Amino acid sequence: MTHKIGIIGLGYVGLPLAVEFAKKYEVVGFDINESRINMLNSGHDTTLEVSDEKLQSVLNQKGVGLTLTSNATNIESCNTYIVTVPTLVDKNNRPNLTPLVKSSQTVGKLLKKGDLVIYESTVYPGVTEDECVPVLVKESGLKFNKDFFCGYSPERINPGDKEHTVANILKVTSGSTPEIGKIVDQLYASIITAGTHLAPTIKVAEASKVIENAQRDINIAFVNELAIIFNKLDIDTHDVLSAAATKWNFLHYKPGLVGGHCIGVDPFYLAQKAQEVGYHSELILTGRRLNDSMGEYVATEVLKLMVKNDLTVKKAKVLMLGITFKENCPDIRNTKAIDVYKVLKSFNINVDVFDPWVEPEQVEKEFGIQVIEKPTTVYDVIVHVVAHEKFKTLDFSTITSNKSIIYDVKGTLDPKLVDKRL
Ligand SMILES: NC(=O)c1ccc[n+]([C@@H]2O[C@H](COP(=O)([O-])OP(=O)(O)OC[C@H]3O[C@@H](n4cnc5c(N)ncnc54)[C@H](O)[C@@H]3O)[C@@H](O)[C@H]2O)c1
């Protein structure tokens, strides 16, 4: 099969994948967000996952290369569709499959005999075959596993991580029949230098991805619980973890805020599916609850530290370092840093937010916060919320007095500088 690839959804996952495939295949990238397409066509990726140079090197070449469009009819000539749209939760943390259904409608309308549709979005087991395939069948009028086929291959990239990028992360693949599984696997193997793992079924591949994130969430919840206990005992959690990590089989997770669209969301997908089949998840949802409460916990710890140090809480000047959901990337989706901000503000504290990674307009639009360009004044309290590398070179002496306190959420600042760590 000669693949002409259409990628649907060009965000954190879709764009790097499209660029990687475009080095070897003819690829058309489609996104409903016209301004995103215009920006990418100008040669710049605002998520910073793909460098301008890399993007421009594959754009608008003849034959092999990447073409970008917000018009779905431009992907009609493709025979392999890869869907990388968001999988969100609603305000009650229930899976919202709308983008998957809508993109399946788009693809279904264009589907031809012999086509292959591969889903990459993180889902609970069963979404591809039980939710998406019926949409494809309805829209196309074609028969599944006779006229067209499906695959599922979850993405494992990690925003801001320049070491683990698409091609050098081993990729799980699967197909709707054993033969299609091999075709899907060969397709990915042609661009993934780290290799592939062909799972026996689509449901196995779907389940494997969602448990990777649930496992991480539960492990972080455990160390967050340890942090709460050790704070009460006045023992530094990071010191305890460093000591314990000298054992060969201790897993060195660190406490912190769990936000973003993966670890903080995907466990809800698994828990929802479990509930559907009559099992109420205990551990998975306990982990979620604990991690979701950490923003408020951090803010409370800061407030306690202020009182202990005779700092007046009302109208105090606090600097929050970082607002993104994790370090070294501009992604503010589902950031838990905002929970820290909201609690501090509710005590009438003046909070400045400094984050050299974000697009200020995006933070203003999302949270109504005007991030400062650079800290220039002396603060009563500095809360190091996100461990951006850039904060390591900040000159704290110019923005603190001998009364100021520094609280370090991620434990990455020099311990000598810091009054307390999570
Ligand atoms: N961000 C990550 O690091 C990461 C890692 C692994 C897996 N995932 C999973 O990959 C999937 C995509 O995540 P993301 O971070 O790339 O999301 P994103 O929000 O960055 O990008 C999704 C893109 O899809 C577009 N889109 C939405 N509906 C569409 C439709 N109907 N048709 C065409 N385009 C549409 C949006 O405009 C957006 O540009 C999710 O399921 C996520 O859980 C994400």
The ligand as an ORCA input file, in Angstrom:
! r2SCAN-3c Opt
* xyz 0 1
  N      -0.094     16.943     24.330
  C       0.550     15.828     24.570
  O       1.671     15.847     25.016
  C      -0.063     14.476     24.315
  C       0.743     13.339     24.475
  C       0.214     12.103     24.189
  C      -1.101     11.999     23.780
  N      -1.875     13.108     23.662
  C      -3.243     12.936     23.210
  O      -3.306     13.313     21.830
  C      -4.549     13.923     21.529
  C      -4.329     15.312     20.957
  O      -3.727     16.104     21.954
  P      -2.983     17.474     21.618
  O      -2.246     17.840     22.861
  O      -2.257     17.372     20.336
  O      -4.243     18.444     21.442
  P      -4.206     19.958     20.898
  O      -5.354     20.633     21.511
  O      -2.831     20.515     21.032
  O      -4.458     19.769     19.336
  C      -5.609     19.259     18.798
  C      -5.893     19.960     17.471
  O      -7.045     19.332     16.909
  C      -7.824     20.340     16.300
  N      -9.192     19.842     16.161
  C     -10.160     19.738     17.107
  N     -11.271     19.184     16.589
  C     -11.015     18.946     15.276
  C     -11.761     18.403     14.206
  N     -13.018     17.986     14.376
  N     -11.173     18.310     12.987
  C      -9.908     18.741     12.794
  N      -9.146     19.272     13.773
  C      -9.686     19.366     14.999
  C      -7.685     21.541     17.219
  O      -8.003     22.744     16.535
  C      -6.216     21.437     17.632
  O      -5.366     22.207     16.817
  C      -5.347     13.904     22.831
  O      -6.121     12.746     22.871
  C      -4.267     13.829     23.887
  O      -4.725     13.223     25.077
  C      -1.377     14.354     23.904
*
